[in-house]
Amino acid sequence: MSDLLSATANSKTSENYTAHDIEVLEGLEPVRLRPGMYIGGTDNRALHHLVAEVLDNSMDEAVAGHASRIEIELLEDGGIWIRDNGRGIPVERHPKYPDKSALEVILTMLHSGGKFTNKSYNTSGGLHGVGISVVNALTEKLVVEIARDKQLYRQEYSRGIPQSKLEDLGSINNRRGTHILFYPDMTIFDKGCKFSPVQLYKMARSKAYLFRGVEIRWTCAPSIIPEGSDVPSEERISFPHGLVDFLEAQKGDREMLINGCFSGSVDFTDSKGKVEWAVIWPYDEEGFIHTYCNTIPTIEGGTHESGFRAALIRGLRSYGEMIGEKNITKITGEDIVNGAMVVLSAFIPQPQFQGQTKEKLTSREATRLIENALRDPFDLWLASNPIESKKLIERVIERAEERQRKRTQKNTLRKTATRKLRLPGKLADCSQNSAEDTEIFIVEGDSAGGSAKQARNRATQAILPLRGKILNVASASANKLMANQEIANLTTALGCGLGRNFNLDDLRYEKVIIMTDADVDGAHIASLLITFFYTQMRGLIEDGRLYIAIPPLYRLAQGSTIFYALDDAHKDELINKHFKKERKIDISRFKGLGEMPAAQLKETTMDPANRSLMRVTLKEAEDTLNKFKETDDLIDRLMGRSAEARYDFIQANAEFAKDLDV
């Protein structure tokens, strides 16, 4: 009987599933339906990816030698202009689609463009022919103006659909190139998303560093520039020394292990393209590796980075053997590059990336091209700087020996005061041997981590930057927990184990301090971290070791009178109590820890003499057998797998949420 019922049910299901259920998405419909497939999501990062796509097209014109100037203008009403003085997108009728201009084909059809071969561009960032069409699909309004062959053309689009025919606006003699204005479709992106002048200004500067032959003209409406930021309303950005200028700006007055910079540029001998690089070694070993391909940031590195590492390791080993250094064979690429400040920019014909957002280069030939290009320049640099080369070899061998000692030790040992122990997760450890009076700050992102590293007391304060939001351990499986790299880094840094293996005596620091931005995202990250500690290291909270830093929201200044306010109410209280009403008060609002100067971060949030910390405690029930039942239930409701439980909680507590700044 059950078999008969099952067969009948399957038959009905098959009858209901017909050809009418098969949908065919045409044109740009797939982009609007699944934007995450094309720009990686619908958050602020994805929103800014739209700008990167358009800007990269202009950069491709510059790299190809057809443009010398790019303009970025951020408007008060949320729109953005990107202009270049390149060749301009072709506007004549397309041979395959004679009823459309080439411009309309490029803007409305996926996988169209002039970058599938090297006829128009030797190297380019746009390879899939989807960039500008994806931007067009995800904009409420897009206006494109083309100045080409002394004629000016204009066309307007909305959500990927032409709103007018291509207009010929007549002859023009003093202009050429592509000008694009667009407004993102905010029905696509998450609530609260908007263009950040700070982020876009940083993007503009990075492009200018990457290609020294271009001038980027930045303009931003003054009314939308955040208070306290260093974003100008207008600036002409160009760097004659490119990557070297970038490292000079980044190192500031920090002490260098080696004088000078290993930098250069080499054209590939067997293919069109080139590689540029710049490397310095700071004494404190707090460095970074920024890699790019065709001016596209490859955040996760890739094959060009592998070739760079291979060239350095081979060169240093050969030089070490030549000068009689016996232990040189122990070193690896990690020993050389980790702790260095590295910028690598490759220009490669037809590169292959992992995913549309191009965060990792996967072109196999890139490893060989980069390694061969750097081998001779690095050999020459080592031979020309024998004293500095000897210093580098000594430091690299020390790192290699330290790495080998770690493998043989059962427990992680704290570094000595003179040499660092390299722990996972970009940890900047403190120098004190014992855990007494030491603290580790868990911070949100590399930008905030950089500020915190400059602000810390190196003897007693350690910094561990985390990339984005960690895994929600309350709803994740054990396998996901064990496989998560950020959790692995955090666990290794603390040294006290997880779950049943937790041992408070092995904790490497006296205090664990969560330090996130004073906004909704920061609060979410703090919640995820508290959930992690509660479920996996509860004894740490029970012993009063877990804290939350409270950074200020405002800086108030009037002459030499300076105060920091935690919130609006505190700001008003300080103004009424300490400031003169007849004089102007400079009020700066901090948008994030990464934008706060290191001196102010130290003074307000990290210096034990001035800061405020909030200790995380647990509410115990009278039932000693299950004394944390209320907390367990709360964690399960808010962070567990049941979305319905969270919805019920929000509904029940919505009346208590007032004046939310989202």
N, C-alpha and C positions, 0 to 999 in steps of 0.2 A: 504493500500500500504506500509506504514512504517513497519507494522508487518511482511509483506512478505519479505521486504528487510532485516530486522533484523534476521528473521529465516534463510534466505539464507546465511547471513554473518556467523552466528553461525555454520551452517552446514559446510561451507568451513573451518572454524577454526578447527572443530572437525576432518575433513578429513586430515588436515595438521599435526595434533598432533597424532603421531603414536608411536608404540613401539620403533622405531628407535630414538625417541627423549629422551628416558629414558637412562641416563648414570649410570654406575656402577663404582665407584672409588675403585680400589683395592690396597692392600698393603699400602704404605705410601703416595699415591697420595692425599688423603684428607688433609694431613698435609701441603703439598706444596701448595695446592689450597687454603686452609683456615687456614693459620698459626695462626691467631688470636684466633681461637677456642682452641688452645693447649698451646700457650705461651702468650696470652693476647694482641698481636699486632705485629708490625714489627719495633718498635722504639728501642732506645738504651736500655730501660728497658727490652724489650723482648729479645734482643740480649744477655744481661747478664743473663737472665733466663736460657739460654742454659748451661752456666757454672754452675749455681746453680743445675740444674738437674743432671749433671755428678758428681759434688762435693757431692751432697746429697747421691748418691749411695755409695761413699767411706765412708761418715760419718756413713751410716747405718752399714757398715762392722765394723767400729770402735766401735759404740755403742753396737753392738752385741758381742764385745769382740774378733773379728777376725783380727783387724788391729790396729796398734799403731801409724802409720805414714802415712801422706798424703802429697803429693808434688804437688805444683801448679807452673808451669813455663810458663810465658807469653813471647812469642817469638817476635822478631823484625819484622818478616814478617806477623804478624797478627794471628798466630796460638797459641794454648794453649795446654799444656800437663797437664793432671791430673793423678797422679799415687797413688796407695795405696799398702800396703803390706798385704792385706787381702787374702781371699781364692782363688780369681780369679773366673771369670765367667765360668761356666761349658762349656766344649768344645766337649763332647761326642755327638754322634748322638741322636737326640730327638726322643723319642718313638712314638710320634704322627706324626712326619715328618722325617722319616728315611733317607731321602735324604739331610737333613740339620743338621748342628750342633746346639746344644742348643744356642751357641753364636749367630749364624746367625738368629735363630728364635727370640731371644731377640732384636736384632738390626734391624730387618726388619718387624716385626709383632706387630701391636698395641695390647695392653692388653695381653702381655706375660711377664713372670718374676717369681721370687720366693717369692713375697710379698703378694700374695692373701690370704695365710694362715700364721699361726705363726710357721710353721715347721722350716723355715730357719732363720726367724727374729722375735723376740718377738715384737719389735717396729721398725718402719721404716717410712721414709718420702715418699718413692715411693710406691704408693698403687694401681694405676690404670694400671700399666704395660705399660705406654706410654712414660715415660720420656726419656730414652736413645734412643728409636726408633724415637721419635720426633726430638731429637738432630741430629741423623743420617740423617733424611730426609731433614733437613735444613742446611746441611753442604756441602760445595764444595768438601771437602776431610776429611775423618775420618780414622784414623789408630788405630787399637786396638791390643795390645800385652797382652797375658795372660801367666803368669808364674804359673803353677799349677802341683802338683805332680812331681816336679823337671823336668818338660818339658816346653819349651817355644813355644808359638803359636803366629801367626800373621795373620791379615787379613785387607784388605783395602777396603773402600767404597767411593762412590761418589754420593751425592744426594739420599742416601738410597739404592743404588744398589751396590752389591758386585762387586769389580773390580778384585778380585782374589779369589781362593779357600783358605780355612783355611790351612795355611802352618805350618808344624811341623818343627821348627828350631833346634830341638835336645835337649839334656839334659842340665839342668842348676841347679846349686846347691846353689847359693847365692842370689836367688831372688824368690819372690812370689807375687801374687796379679794381679791387673788389671791396665794397663797403656793405656790411651786414649789420642790421639792427634787429634784435629779437627780444621778446618778452616771454619767459617760460610760462607754460600752461600750469597754473597752480592747482588745477583739479587732478593733476597727475602726481605731484610731489607731496611729501608729508607736510602736515600742518606746521606752520612756523618756519618753513624753509625760506631763505632769502639769500641774495648775493652778499658776500662778506667783502667789504673793501680791503680788509687786512689780508684775506686769503688771495684775492685777485691781484693785489699789488705785489704780493710775494711771488705769485705765478709769473707776473710780467717781468720782475727782476730776474727770476730763474732763467727765463727764456733769453734775456739779454746776456746773462753770463754764458749761456751755452753756445751762442753764436755772436762772436765779437763784431761781426760786420753789420749788425742790425741796430737801428735806433728805435726804441719803443717809447712812444709818447703817451704818457698816462694822464688821464683826466678823471676826476671824481667830484660829484656834487658835494660841496662842503657840509651840507646838512646831514649827510648819511655817514660821515666819517666818525668812528667811535671816539669818544673823549679819551684822551690819554694815549692814543695810538700814535705811531710815527708815520701814518699814511698821509702823504701830501695831497693837495687838491690838483696840482699839476706838477709834472716832472718829465724831463727828457732822460731816458734811461739808456745808457750804453757803457760798456766796459771794454776798453781797448786790450786788456790782457785776459779777458775771459775767465776761465776757471781759476787762474792764479789770483785774480782780483777777489773771487768768491772766498777762497781760503783765507786770504789776508783779512777780509771782513769778519770771518768766523773765528779766527784764532785770537783776535784782540791782543791783549798784553800777556797772554799765557806763555809760560816758559816752554821752549822747544827742546826736545832731545837732540835734534839735528838742526844745524843752521841751514837755511835755504830750503828750496822746494824742488822735488823731482817732478818736472812737468815737461810737456812737449806735445807735438802734433805730427802724425805720420800719415801719408797717403798710402793706401794699399797698393801693392805692386801688381797684383793679378786680378783686381776688380776695382770698379769705381766706388769710391768711398774713402773714409779716413777715420782715425781715432784721435781724440784729444784726452789728456789726463793731467791731473795735478795731485800730488801727495805730500803731506807733511806729517811729522811724527811728534805730537805734543808729549811733554814729559809726564803729564798726569794720565796718559793713555785713555783719555775720555774722547773718543773719536767717533767717526761715522763713515759709512760708505754710501754715496749717492751715485747711482748709475742711470744712464740715459741711452736711448737708441733713437736716432733721428729726432732729437730734442724731446722725445716722449719719456717721462720718468718711469723707469722700471723698478718699482718699489721692492719687488721680490728678487731683483738681480737677474741672473740667467747666464747664458753661455758666454756673453761678452765679459762678464765678471769672472767667470771661470778662466778665460784666456788671460785676463789681467793677473789673476793670482798665480797662474802657471808660469808666466813670464818672470814675475818677481821671485818665485821660489827657485826657479832654475838659475836665474842670474845670481842670486845671493849665495846659493850653494857653490856655484862655479867659482865665484870670487873668494869665498871662504876657503875652499880647497887650495886655491892658488896662493893664499897668504899663510897656509899651514894651520888653519883652524880645524882641529880634530873632530869637534862635536857638531859640525855644521850639517851633517847628514840627518840629525834628529829633527830639524825644523820642518814646519809645514806652512802652507799658505796662510792658515789661520794665525800662526805665530807672527807673521810679518804684517798682515793687514789689520787684524783686530787691535784696536787702540790707535790706529792711524786715522787721519782725516783725508778721505779719498773722494775725488770726483772723477768719474769716467764717462766720457761722452763718445759714442760710436755713431758713425754714419754709414749704414749698410744698405746696399740695394736689395729690395724685396725681402725684408726681414720677416720672420715668423714670430708671433707672440702667443702667449697663453691667454686666450679669451679676448673679447672685444675691447676690454678696458686696458689691455696691453701692459699688465703689471710685471710680466716676466718674459724675457727674450728666450726663444727656444731654437733659433737658427743654429744648426750644427756647425756651419762653416765659420761662425763668429769666433768660436774658441781659437781656431787655428789662425784666423786673420789677426786677432788682437795679440795673441802670443808672439807671432812672428814679427809684428810691427813694433812691439815694445822691447824685444830681446836686446837688440843692439843699443838703443838709447839707454837702457838700464845698465848694461855692461859699461858703457862709456861714462855714465854718471858715477857709478861705483869707483871706477878707476881714477876719475878726475877728482874725487873727494875722499882720499884714503882715510883721513882722520874721522870724518863723519861716518864713513862706511864701517869702520871698526866699531864705533859706538852702536850703530844699528845692529851689527852682527852680535855684539855682546848682549844687547837687550833681547834680541830674538832668541838667542840660545837660552837665556834665563827663562824666557816664557815657555820654551819647549821643555826644559827640565822641570819647570813647575807643573806643566800639564802632565808629564809622565808621573810625577810624584802623586798627583791627585788620583790617578788611576789605581795606584797601589794602596792608597789609604782607605780604610773602611769608613771613616768619618771625615767630613769636610772640615779643614782647618782654616782658621782666620789668617789672613795675610800678615806679613810683618810690616813694620812701619815704613820700610824702604822699598818693598816690592809688593805688587798687588796679586791677590789670588783671583784668577779669572773664573767667576761663577756664571751660570747661564742667565739669560734674560736681561742683558745690558746693565747688570748690577754695578753701581759705583759703590764699592764697599768702604767701610771706615777702617782706620788704621789701628785702633785700640784692640789689644789681644783678647781681653775678657769681655763678657757680655754686659757687665755692670755699667750703667749709665749710657748705654748705646741705644740707638733708635734706628729703625728702618722706615723710610717714607715710601709708601706705595702710591705712585702718581699716575695720572692719566695722560699717556702719550709721550712721545719723544720731545715735543716742544716744551711741555711743562717739566719734563725730566731734565732738559738742558738748563732751564732756569734754576731748578732745585739744586742741581749739581754745583752751580756757581754760588748759590746762597748758603750751602750747608757748612757745618763744622766738620771738616774732613776727618778729624780724630774720632768723633763719636756718632756721626750721622751718615747713614747709608741711603742711597736712592735706587729704587727699582721702578723704571718706567714700564707700564703695561700698554700693549697696543689695543686700544679700543675697549669694548666691553667683554669681560671674561665670560666663560660658560656659566649658565645658570645651573648649578650643581643640584638644586632641589628637584629639577625635572629631567636631569640627564642620566643616562645609563652609566654603569661603572666603566664600561669600555670607553665611552666618550670622555669620561673624567680622566682616565689614565692616558688617553691619546692627546689631550689638550695641551699645547705647548706653553701657553701662558700660565696655566696652573702648575705645570711641571717646573717652570722657571721659579715661580713663587715658592713652591714647596722646597726646592733645592736651596734657594736663598735663605729661607728660615731654618732649615736643617732639622726640624723636629718631627717630621713624618706626618702621615695622614691617617685618619680613621682609627682603627685598632692599633696602628703602629705609632700613633702620636705619643711623644714623650716631651713634656714641658722642660725637662732638664737639658734637653739638647737644643732648645731655642737659642739662636745665635745673637739675639738682641733683647734688651730689657723691655723696650716698647716697640709695638707695631702700630704705625700711624697711617691711616688712609687719608690721602690728600687729593681731593678732586675739585673741579671747578664749581663755583657757587651757582650752578644752574640745574635745569631738570636732568640733563644728561649726566652731570656729575653726581647728582643724587641717585640716579639709577645705577651707575657704576659702583657707588658706595654700598648700595643695597645688595648688589650681586656679590661684592666682596664680603660683606657681613654674613650673608647666607653661606658663602664658602667656609668662612671661619667657624660659624656655628655648627655646620654639619660635619666638618672634617677636622677642626681643631678647637673643639668646644672648651677644652681645658685652658686654652689661651685666654678666652673671654672670662671664664670663671675666676682666673687668677688676676684679672684686672690689667691685662697686658695690651688690650686692643683699644685704640683711640681713633677719633676722627678730628682732623685739623679743621679749623674754622677760619678760612681766609676772609679778608674784608671785601666788601662790595664797592666801597667808595674811598677815595682819598680827598680830603678837604684841606685846602691850603689858603692862607691869607698872610702874605709876607713870610715871616719865619715861623708862624703858627701852623702846625701840621697835625692833623688827626686822621684816623682811619675808622670808618663806620662799617658795622657788620650788615646793616640793612637800612631801609628807608627810615624807620622809626629811630634808630640809633643816630642816623645822619641828622635828622631834625633836632634831636636832643643835643648833639654836639654843637650844632650851629647856634642854637639858642643859649648855650652855656658858655661857649669859648670864643665866639667870633663877634666882631663888631659889625653891626647891621649896615652902617653907612659905607663900608668898603666892600669891594668885590671879593667874592669867595670863589676860588677855582675848584670846581668839583669834577673829579675824574671817576668814571665807573669802570671797574676792571671787568673785561669780557672773559677772561680766563687766566689760569696760572701761567700759561705760556707767553702771554702778552705782558705780564707783570715784570718790571725790572727786577733783577736778582737781588739788589740791595733792599728793595721794598718787600719782596717775598721773605727775605731773611728777617727783616725788622718786624713784620706783622704776623708771620705764620710759622716760622721755623726757629726763631731764637727763643729758647726757654724762658728768658727774662721778660719777654713781652707778649708771647703768643697765648692763644686760648685753645685748649684741647677738650674734647668731649669724650669721656670714657664710655665705652660700650659695656653695659651691664645686662644681666639676665634677671627676669622676674621669676622668683621661685614660688611654687604652689605649696600648700600645706601637706599634700600627699608626698611623703619622702620617697616613695617608690617610683614616683613619676613627677619629680619636682619641677620639671620644665614643660609640663603638658601644655600650658597655655601658649608658650613660645613655639612649641612644636606645631600646634594647630595653626598659629598665625603664619609661620613659615610655609606650611603646607597650602594654606589658602591663597597667600599672595604670590608665592614663588613656585608652587607645585604644578603638576601637569593639568589640573582642571581649570580651564578657562572660565567655566561657569562660576566657580567659586570666587574668582577675581571680579567677575562682573557683578555678582551679588554684593561683594564688599564695596565696590565703587558706588553701586546704587544706594546702599545703606548709609554711606558716609559722604555722599556728594554735597550735602547741605553744609558740611563743615569746611569745605574748600572754598576760600574766598580770596579775591584779588591775586589770582595766580598769574605770574609773569611768564607766559609761554609763547 
